[in-house]
Amino acid sequence: MQACPTDLADEATQLRDEIVRALYACGGGHYGGSLSVLDIVLTLYRRQLRVSPAEPRHPGRDRFLLSKGHAAIALYAVLRRLGFFDAPLEGYASFGSPLEGHPDMTALPGVDFSGGSLGQGLSVGAGMALALRGSGAHAWVVLGDGECQEGQVWEAALVASQCDLDNLHVVVDANRYQEWGWSRRPGPDGAPVVPPPVAELAQKWASFGWSVAEADGHDPAELAARFDAMRAARGAPSALIARTVKGRGYANIEADPLRFHCTTLTDAEHQATLGAR
């Protein structure tokens, strides 16, 4: 039985704690982007994706690609909750664990894309959507807003538009931060790339021939409604610019998004984080 939006908000809170505890247990990792993207991933799986843990390789399933693969632990937390596997989340990025630092489709049921270098997911998703056209199955790709600086993203976006891939959907986790480039100031000229306002990012996707909308990336009800509309749309691929907060759910992480892009915590910092919800 699928959760209602209220239940999704509660479930997201539980999963955030699981992620924070697991990252501490395994020695650290990508707190900020994993917490910002969680509501998007959870709502997709609970409210939209046609997938089944009993048949994770069913040929008629929807495909999900986490192109911002460094947020893999958010995907793992959701897949584990849905019953795709039972490996402990605390094994993330540890030797011998199938929960690798980036998703590996050869290591874990339910993973459709092996994420590595940023910018590749949309190209793969476009190929999947093209192969699935007419089957009723859709491909969903989650990108980071910083990742959208990659030229390959826009090459794939142009091809997808030219091919009228209306079974291809992008969700941009627009948390307005990245590890390098936007928010660090290495020299007198400042950041080499300034993060575009959400409206401008939406306009850019539209200029490539995509159907575009915006949403609060932490509102399950709004996300679910947008996803339904994207699936129903015809004639062009669709993109949702989801406004998110890096480190969502923990005051100390939200206040220091640069450090918490990827970091380790002392025991005292970990306990303070759990108390900062």
C-alpha positions in Angstrom: 0.0 0.0 0.0 1.4 3.4 -1.0 1.9 6.0 1.7 -0.1 9.2 1.6 1.9 12.5 1.5 1.6 13.0 5.3 3.1 9.6 5.9 5.9 10.3 3.4 6.9 13.4 5.5 7.2 11.2 8.6 9.0 8.5 6.7 11.5 10.9 5.3 12.3 12.1 8.8 13.0 8.5 9.9 15.1 7.9 6.8 17.1 11.0 7.4 18.1 9.8 10.9 19.0 6.4 9.4 21.3 8.2 6.8 23.0 10.4 9.5 23.6 7.4 11.8 24.9 5.3 8.9 27.3 8.0 7.7 28.7 8.4 11.1 29.1 4.6 11.6 31.0 4.2 8.3 33.3 7.1 8.9 31.5 9.9 7.0 30.3 10.9 3.6 27.9 13.1 1.7 25.5 14.5 4.2 24.3 17.6 2.5 23.2 16.3 -1.0 21.9 13.0 0.4 19.6 14.9 2.8 18.5 17.4 0.1 17.5 14.8 -2.4 15.7 12.3 -0.1 12.2 13.6 -0.4 12.5 13.5 -4.2 13.7 9.9 -4.2 11.2 8.7 -1.6 8.2 10.4 -3.3 9.2 9.0 -6.7 9.4 5.4 -5.3 6.3 5.6 -3.1 4.0 7.6 -5.4 5.2 7.2 -9.0 7.7 4.6 -10.1 6.3 1.3 -11.4 8.8 -1.1 -9.8 8.6 -4.1 -7.6 11.1 -5.5 -5.1 9.8 -9.0 -6.0 10.9 -8.4 -9.6 13.6 -5.8 -9.6 14.6 -6.6 -13.2 11.2 -6.8 -14.7 11.5 -5.6 -18.4 8.4 -3.5 -18.1 9.5 -1.5 -15.0 10.2 2.2 -14.9 13.8 3.1 -14.7 15.4 5.4 -12.1 18.8 6.9 -12.5 20.5 8.8 -9.7 22.9 10.8 -11.8 24.2 12.7 -8.8 25.6 9.4 -7.6 27.5 10.8 -4.6 24.0 10.9 -2.9 23.8 7.1 -3.2 23.0 6.6 0.5 19.7 8.3 0.0 18.7 5.9 -2.7 19.9 3.0 -0.6 17.9 4.1 2.4 14.7 4.2 0.2 15.4 0.9 -1.6 16.1 -0.8 1.8 12.9 0.5 3.3 10.9 -0.8 0.3 12.4 -4.3 0.6 14.8 -4.4 -2.4 17.6 -5.7 -0.1 18.3 -6.1 3.6 22.1 -5.3 3.8 22.7 -2.9 6.8 22.9 0.7 5.8 25.9 1.2 8.2 27.9 -0.9 5.7 27.8 2.0 3.2 31.0 2.5 1.3 32.7 -0.3 3.3 34.8 -3.1 1.9 32.7 -6.0 0.9 29.4 -4.2 1.1 27.1 -3.9 -2.0 26.3 -0.4 -0.8 29.1 1.2 -2.7 30.0 4.9 -2.6 28.2 5.4 -5.9 25.4 3.2 -7.1 26.5 0.0 -8.8 23.8 -1.8 -10.9 25.8 -5.0 -10.8 26.0 -5.1 -7.0 22.5 -4.3 -5.8 18.9 -5.1 -6.8 16.8 -2.2 -7.8 19.7 -0.1 -9.1 19.3 0.7 -12.8 22.4 2.9 -13.3 26.0 2.8 -12.1 26.6 6.4 -11.2 30.2 7.8 -11.3 31.3 10.8 -13.2 28.6 13.6 -13.0 26.7 14.5 -16.2 26.3 11.0 -17.6 22.9 10.0 -16.2 20.7 11.9 -18.7 22.5 10.4 -21.7 21.8 6.9 -20.3 18.3 7.9 -19.4 17.6 9.2 -22.9 18.8 5.9 -24.4 16.6 3.9 -22.0 13.6 6.1 -22.7 14.1 5.6 -26.5 14.3 1.9 -26.1 11.2 1.9 -23.8 9.1 4.1 -26.1 5.7 2.5 -26.7 6.1 0.1 -23.8 4.4 2.3 -21.1 7.5 2.4 -19.1 9.2 5.7 -18.2 12.8 6.8 -17.3 13.3 9.2 -14.4 16.7 10.9 -13.9 17.7 12.9 -10.8 20.4 15.6 -11.4 22.1 18.0 -9.1 22.0 21.7 -10.0 25.7 21.9 -9.9 25.9 18.9 -12.2 23.9 20.9 -14.7 27.2 22.7 -15.5 28.3 19.5 -17.4 28.1 20.0 -21.1 27.0 16.4 -21.6 23.7 17.2 -19.7 22.8 19.7 -22.4 23.8 17.5 -25.3 21.5 14.8 -24.0 18.8 17.3 -23.3 18.9 18.5 -26.9 18.8 15.0 -28.3 15.9 14.0 -26.0 13.9 17.0 -27.2 14.6 16.3 -30.8 13.4 12.7 -30.3 10.2 13.8 -28.5 11.0 11.5 -25.6 7.9 12.2 -23.5 8.6 9.1 -21.4 11.8 10.8 -20.1 11.7 13.0 -17.0 14.4 14.9 -15.1 14.2 16.1 -11.5 16.8 18.7 -10.6 17.8 18.8 -6.9 18.3 22.5 -6.8 19.9 23.0 -3.4 22.1 25.9 -4.6 25.4 24.5 -3.4 28.2 22.4 -4.8 31.5 21.4 -3.4 33.6 23.6 -5.7 32.7 26.5 -8.0 29.6 28.4 -6.8 30.2 29.1 -3.1 34.0 28.9 -2.6 36.0 32.0 -3.6 39.5 30.8 -4.5 40.7 34.1 -5.8 40.0 37.8 -6.4 37.5 37.0 -9.2 35.3 34.9 -7.0 33.4 31.9 -8.0 33.9 30.9 -11.7 30.2 30.0 -12.1 27.4 31.8 -10.3 24.4 29.5 -9.4 21.4 30.5 -11.6 18.1 31.4 -9.9 15.6 28.6 -10.1 13.5 30.5 -12.6 16.5 30.9 -14.9 17.4 27.3 -14.6 13.8 26.4 -15.6 14.0 28.8 -18.5 17.2 27.1 -19.7 15.5 23.7 -19.7 12.5 25.2 -21.6 14.8 26.7 -24.2 16.0 23.1 -25.0 12.5 22.1 -25.8 11.5 20.6 -22.5 8.2 20.9 -20.6 9.3 22.5 -17.3 7.8 23.1 -13.9 9.0 24.1 -10.4 8.2 22.7 -7.0 9.1 22.6 -3.3 11.5 19.7 -3.2 10.6 18.9 0.4 6.8 18.9 -0.1 5.7 15.3 -0.9 2.2 16.3 -1.9 3.4 18.9 -4.4 6.1 16.5 -5.7 3.6 13.7 -6.2 1.2 16.0 -8.1 4.0 17.2 -10.3 5.2 13.7 -11.0 1.7 12.7 -12.1 1.5 15.6 -14.5 5.0 14.8 -15.9 4.0 11.2 -16.6 0.8 12.3 -18.3 2.3 15.0 -20.5 2.8 14.2 -24.2 5.0 15.5 -27.0 8.2 16.5 -25.1 10.5 15.3 -22.2 9.7 17.0 -18.9 11.9 18.6 -16.2 11.0 19.6 -12.6 13.2 22.1 -10.8 12.9 21.1 -7.2 13.9 23.8 -4.7 15.7 22.0 -1.9 17.9 22.8 1.2 21.3 21.2 1.4 21.4 19.2 4.6 17.6 19.3 5.0 16.4 18.4 8.5 19.4 19.3 10.7 20.0 22.9 11.7 23.8 22.5 12.0 24.2 20.9 8.6 21.9 23.4 6.9 24.0 26.2 8.4 27.3 24.9 7.0 26.5 23.3 3.6 30.1 23.6 2.3 31.6 21.5 5.1 28.7 19.0 5.0 29.0 18.4 1.3 31.2 15.5 2.4 32.7 15.2 5.8 33.4 13.2 9.0 32.0 13.9 12.4 33.3 13.5 15.9 31.1 11.7 18.4 30.1 15.0 20.0 29.3 16.5 16.6 27.2 13.4 15.7 25.2 13.7 18.8 24.7 17.4 18.3 23.5 16.7 14.8 20.9 14.3 15.9 19.8 16.9 18.5 19.6 19.6 15.9 16.5 18.3 14.0 
